[in-house]
């Protein structure tokens, strides 16, 4: 089944924004395919988009690492404060 131009754009926009689950839901709604087939299609499309727009995906990865680093730093600070309180 072919997708409308509007749906293609919505799916691509979702993937470029890092919203893979949203893209799968859009594809499933439009095509009526199952979860497995939809996930496989979206993963294939993601690979194609990564080749076409590699800078878009690198930016998302950097953002995730920043949040991870902040989370780990916050956890470390809380643990240190709890340790100091126990001493």
Secondary structure, 3 states (H helix, E strand, C coil): CCCCHHHHHHHHHHHHCCCHHHHHHHHHHHHCCCHHHHHHHHHHHHHHHHHHCHHHHHHHHHHHHHHHHHHHHHHHHHHHHHHHHHC
